[in-house]
Amino acid sequence: MSMESSYTFVECKKRSGSMLTTNISQIVSSIIDLVPFKRKDQRIRIFKYILGIFLPKHINESQIASEIMSSQSTMSRALSRSPLNEISNARITFLKDFFNGIGQKPKYLILDETVIKRYGTKSIEFVGKHYSSIEQRIVNGIEFLTSVLWINSRLYFPIFTTMDNSFETSTEQFDRMIESVPFESLIVLTDGGITCSEIISKALSKGYTVIGRIRTNIKVVVDDTEILLSDLNKNTKSVSSVIAWIPAYSRKVKLVFDNRLDNRVILSTDLSMDEYVILGHYSKREHIEDYFNYVKNELGLGAPVYLANSMLMHAEAVQICFTAWMVSQFWLNFKDRIGLREFVEEMRISYYLALFKLGLIPSDMDWHVYEFLKPKCIV
């Protein structure tokens, strides 16, 4: 560890006033301890379920229950009856304390949607037809609406996740997310399918700046002339910008045309911002795609849970897992870093070796191998 890193570590420890740890169970426990569970056994089940998400390679509710030595019916009841809002609030409180402790503030709030495909004949709440941007077609599944806080390229956290449902529109849900964010001076990053008048108004009412991709099938007014945005875009080359009034948004914005790759048009509510600065901000939106990739492939966001309450609690458990990984990685940054896949594999090695040590499973594993593969982060 360098002298500079060591100094930073000490300063962070002074600020946080708490133990700095890469131990996942301690980080998860720090979050869960903030939840006012009515019963102790409920806390234990949720705690075990969250840690269990790290263990199997291809997880579902039944496998997680098996790994943590519980029954599927017990875990189903624990998920469906969990105090979801209180757990989510506890995670956000933990994040606020963490940010204060390390002297960092989030810079971006990234909004996006992702689709989890669903198969089979079992009754699944809120399943429907949704457009998958990855497959570029309509698929049968569940759509999650997610917001992510970005601090830097190696430190970003999910903050809210909801499901597309029949009770409110996705715009209303994103508006509620923005309203609930307990941080100031953020830049809200949106994709073309999300950018709309309501979300822009909600963000601006909180003092945020909005930078988002905009669909080109709307009309804009430039120099008192109304023109279709797609036609205006055709007349641009490389990177250029223009101040325009958008009737559909009842707002004047800066439009940046980037025709170097995919003819995209980016909107900014800050009219004074340089066009390349705007594009630089918008590039941070890709981190939510990294988040979706991690939680789908490594943390089992798409595990086959069928009831809406259970699915949302499972998504919250995944968010806690990702949060714990990010926090652990922050402290590991003073020594070394590992990717999520390697991190999860080390978690599993540690878990099964712990079971062996307790005499719960037979094994002929050489303990010299254990010392060689000794995890940096253990349950």
Secondary structure, DSSP 8 states (H G I E B T S, - for coil): --HHHHHHHHHHHHHH-S-----HHHHHHHHHTTS--SSHHHHHHHHHHHHHHTS-SS--HHHHHHHTT--HHHHHHHHHTS-HHHHHHHHHHHHHHHHHHHT----EEEEEEEEEE--SSS--TT-EEEEETTTTEEEEEEEEEEEEEEEETTEEEEEEEEE--SSS-HHHHHHHHHHH---SS-EEEE-TTT--HHHHHHHHHTT-EEEEE--SSSEEEETTEEEEHHHHHHT--SEEEEEEEETTTTEEEEEEEE-SSS-EEEEES-TTS-HHHHHHHHGGGHHHHHHHHHHHHTS-TT----SHHHHHHHHHHHHHHHHHHHHHHHHHTTT----HHHHHHHHHHHHHHHHHHTTSS-----HHHHHHT--SS--
